[in-house]
Amino acid sequence: MTRRDVAAPRATVIAIHGGLDRGGSFARLARRLDEVSLVAYDRRGYQGSRALGPGRLQDHAADLLTLVDDVRADGPVVAFGHSFGGLVALTAAVAEPRRLAAVVAYESPLPWVLARPDASPAPHGDPARLAEGFFRRMVGTAAWERLAEAERQSRRDDGPALMADLTALHEVAPWRPEQISTPTVYAYGDNERTPYYRALVRELAAASPVVTSAELRGASHGAHLSNPDDVARLIMTVVEETCASE
C-alpha cells in the first residue's frame, strides 16, 4: 500500500488502479495533492496483493469499502478509479451509497451501459500471454521491450488477475446507472475514443442526476501518469465541492 498523509487533510483520496497496474503508479498524482491524504493499494491478485488470488468485481468493491472504513475518521473519502478501478469504485458506491463522499472514474469500462465498438471478446488461454499482449497494446511494444526481464515476468504473473478483470466485463451487469446516488464525475481524455466516452456519459447522466463529466484535453488513457497535474486539479475540484456540501 502507498500512503501519503498531510496535516489536517480536507479529505482522503483512495486511488484504485486498473488492469495490469499497481498502486505505485499513483505516485506522481500523490505528489500534486497537497491538501488531501492519498491512499493507493494493489488490488487483490496484483503485485503486493497477489497472494490473495484474483478477485471478482464484488470482492474488489468489498476490499475498497473496508479501506474506506479505515480512513473515514480523517474526513470525507473520495475514490479516484482509473479504468477498471473506476468500475470498482462505482460498484462500491452503489452497494453502500453513504460510505463514499464522491467518485471520480476515469475512462472506466461500462459495457452494459454502452457497448464499445472495438470491444474485445472474453479472454481465454494463457494468462501470462494475455498480460504481455495487453501491456503491448495499452502501453506500447517499445515500453515492453525497455522493461527488465524481472519486471516483464512480474507483469506476466499478474495475468490471472487481469483475466479476472476482463472476464468481469462480459458478465451480467452488476448495477444499473439509475442506482448511482453518490456524486460522480466520469472523466476521459482527448483521444480517439472521446466520442464514445461522450456518448457514454450522456447515458449515465440521463439515468442519474448526480453524474457529471470532465474532459481532459490532450490526456491519454493513463492520465494519472501522463497528465497528473490535470487529474490533480480535477480531484481537488471534486474535493472542494464535496467539502462545501458536508
C-alpha positions in Angstrom: 0.0 0.0 0.0 1.1 3.5 -0.8 0.0 6.3 1.6 0.8 10.0 1.6 -0.6 11.8 4.6 -0.9 15.6 5.1 -1.6 17.5 8.2 -5.3 18.4 8.6 -6.4 16.9 5.3 -9.6 18.2 3.7 -10.4 14.7 2.6 -8.8 11.4 1.9 -8.5 10.2 -1.7 -8.4 6.4 -2.3 -6.8 5.7 -5.7 -7.9 2.4 -7.3 -5.8 1.1 -10.2 -6.9 -0.5 -13.4 -6.0 -3.8 -15.1 -2.3 -4.8 -15.1 -1.4 -1.8 -13.0 -0.5 -1.3 -9.3 -1.0 1.2 -6.6 2.5 2.6 -7.0 1.5 4.2 -10.4 -0.3 7.0 -8.5 3.0 8.4 -7.0 3.1 11.3 -9.4 -0.5 12.2 -8.6 0.1 11.9 -4.9 2.9 14.5 -5.0 0.5 17.0 -6.5 -2.3 16.7 -3.9 -1.1 19.0 -1.1 -4.4 19.4 0.8 -5.6 15.8 0.9 -4.2 12.5 2.0 -3.9 9.8 -0.6 -4.0 6.0 -0.2 -3.3 3.7 -3.1 -3.2 -0.1 -2.9 -2.6 -3.2 -5.0 -5.9 -4.8 -5.8 -6.2 -8.5 -4.9 -4.3 -10.6 -7.4 -1.9 -7.9 -8.3 1.6 -7.3 -7.1 1.7 -6.9 -3.3 -1.8 -8.5 -3.0 -1.1 -11.3 -5.4 -1.2 -13.9 -2.6 -4.9 -13.2 -2.2 -5.5 -14.5 -5.7 -7.7 -13.0 -8.4 -10.9 -11.4 -7.2 -14.4 -10.9 -8.6 -15.7 -7.4 -9.1 -17.7 -7.7 -5.8 -14.6 -8.8 -4.0 -12.7 -5.7 -5.2 -15.7 -3.5 -4.1 -15.7 -5.1 -0.7 -12.0 -4.5 -0.3 -12.4 -0.8 -1.2 -15.2 -0.4 1.4 -13.1 -2.0 4.1 -10.3 0.5 3.3 -12.9 3.4 3.3 -13.8 2.4 6.9 -10.2 2.5 7.9 -9.7 6.1 6.7 -13.1 7.8 7.2 -12.0 9.2 10.6 -9.9 11.7 8.8 -12.9 13.2 7.0 -14.8 12.6 3.7 -13.4 9.9 1.3 -13.3 10.4 -2.4 -12.5 7.5 -4.7 -10.5 8.0 -7.8 -10.6 5.0 -10.0 -8.6 4.6 -13.2 -10.1 2.4 -15.8 -11.3 -0.9 -14.1 -10.6 0.9 -10.8 -13.4 3.3 -11.6 -15.8 0.3 -12.1 -14.7 -0.9 -8.7 -15.4 2.5 -7.1 -18.8 2.8 -8.7 -19.7 -0.8 -7.7 -18.8 0.0 -4.1 -20.7 3.3 -4.2 -23.9 1.6 -5.5 -23.6 -1.1 -2.8 -23.0 1.4 0.1 -24.0 4.9 -1.1 -23.2 6.7 2.1 -19.7 5.4 2.6 -18.0 7.4 -0.2 -18.5 11.2 -0.5 -17.8 11.2 -4.2 -16.4 9.1 -7.1 -14.1 10.2 -9.9 -14.0 7.4 -12.6 -11.5 7.9 -15.4 -12.3 6.1 -18.7 -13.9 3.2 -16.8 -15.4 0.3 -18.9 -19.1 0.1 -18.5 -20.1 -2.1 -21.4 -23.6 -2.8 -20.2 -24.4 0.9 -20.3 -23.0 1.5 -23.8 -21.1 -1.2 -25.7 -17.8 -0.1 -27.1 -17.4 -0.6 -30.9 -13.9 -2.0 -30.5 -14.6 -4.3 -27.5 -12.5 -7.4 -27.2 -14.1 -10.9 -26.8 -14.0 -12.6 -23.4 -10.4 -13.6 -22.5 -9.1 -17.1 -22.8 -5.9 -19.0 -23.0 -2.6 -18.4 -21.1 -2.9 -15.5 -18.6 0.8 -14.7 -18.9 0.5 -14.2 -22.7 -2.7 -12.3 -22.1 -0.8 -9.9 -19.8 2.0 -9.4 -22.2 -0.3 -8.7 -25.1 -2.4 -6.3 -23.0 0.7 -4.3 -22.0 2.0 -4.1 -25.5 -1.5 -2.9 -26.7 -2.1 -0.4 -24.0 1.3 0.9 -23.2 3.3 0.0 -26.3 5.7 -2.6 -27.6 8.6 -0.2 -27.2 7.8 0.2 -23.5 7.6 -3.5 -23.0 11.0 -4.1 -24.7 12.5 -1.5 -22.3 11.4 -3.4 -19.2 13.9 -5.6 -17.4 13.1 -9.3 -17.6 12.2 -9.4 -13.9 9.6 -6.7 -14.5 8.2 -8.4 -17.6 7.8 -11.5 -15.5 6.1 -9.6 -12.8 3.6 -8.3 -15.3 3.0 -11.8 -16.6 2.4 -13.0 -13.0 -0.4 -10.6 -12.8 -2.1 -12.3 -15.8 -4.6 -14.2 -13.7 -5.9 -11.1 -12.1 -6.1 -9.3 -15.4 -8.0 -12.2 -16.9 -10.5 -12.0 -14.0 -10.9 -8.2 -14.6 -11.6 -8.7 -18.3 -13.9 -11.6 -17.7 -16.0 -9.4 -15.4 -16.7 -7.1 -18.3 -18.6 -10.0 -20.0 -20.7 -11.0 -17.1 -24.2 -9.8 -16.0 -24.5 -6.1 -15.3 -23.6 -5.6 -11.6 -25.8 -2.5 -11.3 -28.0 -0.1 -13.3 -26.9 3.6 -13.9 -30.0 4.9 -12.2 -28.7 3.3 -9.0 -25.8 5.7 -8.8 -26.6 8.1 -6.0 -23.1 9.1 -4.9 -21.9 12.3 -6.7 -19.8 11.0 -9.6 -17.6 12.6 -12.2 -16.9 10.5 -15.2 -13.7 11.8 -16.8 -12.0 11.0 -20.0 -9.2 12.2 -22.2 -9.0 13.9 -25.6 -8.2 10.9 -27.8 -9.6 8.7 -30.5 -12.2 7.3 -28.1 -13.6 10.6 -26.9 -16.8 10.4 -29.0 -17.6 7.1 -27.3 -16.9 8.5 -23.8 -19.1 11.5 -24.5 -21.9 9.2 -25.6 -21.4 7.0 -22.5 -21.6 10.0 -20.2 -24.8 11.1 -21.8 -26.3 7.7 -21.0 -25.1 7.9 -17.4 -26.3 11.5 -16.8 -29.7 10.7 -18.4 -30.1 7.9 -15.8 -28.7 9.6 -12.7 -28.7 13.3 -12.0 -25.6 13.1 -9.8 -23.4 12.1 -12.7 -21.3 14.8 -14.4 -18.4 14.7 -16.8 -15.0 16.2 -17.3 -12.9 16.1 -20.5 -9.1 16.4 -20.0 -7.6 18.0 -23.1 -4.7 16.1 -24.5 -4.9 13.3 -21.9 -4.2 9.7 -22.7 -5.8 6.7 -21.1 -3.1 6.7 -18.5 -3.8 10.3 -17.5 -2.6 9.9 -13.9 0.9 9.2 -15.4 0.8 11.5 -18.5 -1.3 14.4 -17.1 -1.0 14.2 -13.3 -1.5 18.0 -12.9 -4.8 17.9 -14.8 -6.0 14.9 -12.8 -5.0 16.5 -9.5 -6.9 19.7 -10.4 -10.0 17.6 -11.2 -9.8 15.7 -7.9 -9.4 18.9 -5.9 -12.4 20.4 -7.6 -14.4 17.4 -6.5 -13.0 17.6 -3.0 -13.9 21.3 -2.8 -17.5 20.6 -3.9 -17.7 17.7 -1.5 -16.4 19.7 1.5 -18.8 22.5 0.7 -21.8 20.1 0.8 -20.7 18.4 4.1 
